């Protein structure tokens, strides 16, 4: 019966697609390989993998239509668990309507801020 089905919500997380901007063996790729990762510090601030001009420019997801790597997951509404069979990772183009900080996302989850339709992007 459909009334017994557990409800699942799909969430999408988008990050800049570094592979499109820094192809293998390019100068930018070599810089990123040396730095390995970006560090996001708990009280603000970042130690970037790419030079700041790249992070705040082409890889910032500030423009309205950008190349991204997208992760889609379905969460069980009752306990928040991830349905592993629902995981999707795909190159994409994202039409950015607005950006959220990690703190803003935490607030949305904690307090239910925002419209439910905004959360169901997939």
N, C-alpha and C positions, 0 to 999 in steps of 0.2 A: 504494500500500500504506500502511496506517495506520502501519506502523513507520517510514516515511520522513517522516512529518509532523513539523514542528518544533513543539515544545511552547511554548505561550504561557500566561502568567499574567496575570490581570486584577487590577489594583490600583484602589482607589477613594480619592480625596482629597476631603474634605468641608470646606467653609468656610461660615461663617454667611451666610445669604441676606440681604444688606443691603437689597435692594429691598423685601422684605416688611416690614422694620423702619423704613426711611427712604424712604417713597414720594417720587417726584419732586415737587419744589417744597415739601416739608415743611421745617420748621426744621432737623431733623436732616440732611436731604439737603443743605441749604444749607451747613451746617458741613462736611460731608464734601466737598462740591464745592470749598470754599476750601482744604482740606487736601490734597486729591487722593489721597493714599495713606497707608498705615501703613508705617512704617519698622521693620524688625526688625534690630536691630544685631547684628553678628557675635559679640560677647562678652556677649550678654544685653541685656535692655532693649528697650523698644519706644517709638516715638513714634507714638501712635495717630491714625488718621483720625477716629475718633469719640471723643466724651468718654469718659474712663475708666469712668464708671459704666455706660455702654452696653456698652463692650467687655467688662467683667468681669461683666455681667449677661446681658441678653437675647441678645447676640451671642457669647457665650463658648463655646457648644457644651458647657456643663457639665451641662445638664439631660439627662434621659434621652430625650426625644422633641422634637427641635427642627427648625425650618425651616433648610434648608441648600441650597447650590448644590454639586452633586456632579460630579466629573470622573472618568470611568472610562477606563482605558487598558489595552491588552494589551501585555505585554513579551515579546520573544523570550528564552527562558531561556538560550540560548547566548551572545548578545552584549548583551542588555539593551536592544536597540533597540525603539522604539515602533512598533507597527503603526498607521499613520495612519488606516487605514480603521476601526479599532476605537474611536476616540475618541468618547466620549459625554459631553456636558455637559447636565445636567438639574436642574431644581428637585427637591428631595426633602425627606423627613422622615427624620431620622437618629436611631436609637435608640443613644445614646452608651454604650458599655460601658466604655471607658477612653480617655484622651487621651494622645498622645505628643508630646514635643518634637521639634524637628528633629534634635537630637543623638541622641535615642533611636531615631529612624527610621534615621539613618545607621548607628548601631551594629547595628541589626537586619540591615540590608543587608550591612554589612561582616563581621559575625560569624555571621550566620545565626541570631540569637537569636529565640526565639518559635516557635510552631507554624506549620507550612506552611499549615494550614487557616485560620489567622487572616489570612494574607496574601491568600488567595483569597476575597475578600469578594463578588465579583460572579459 
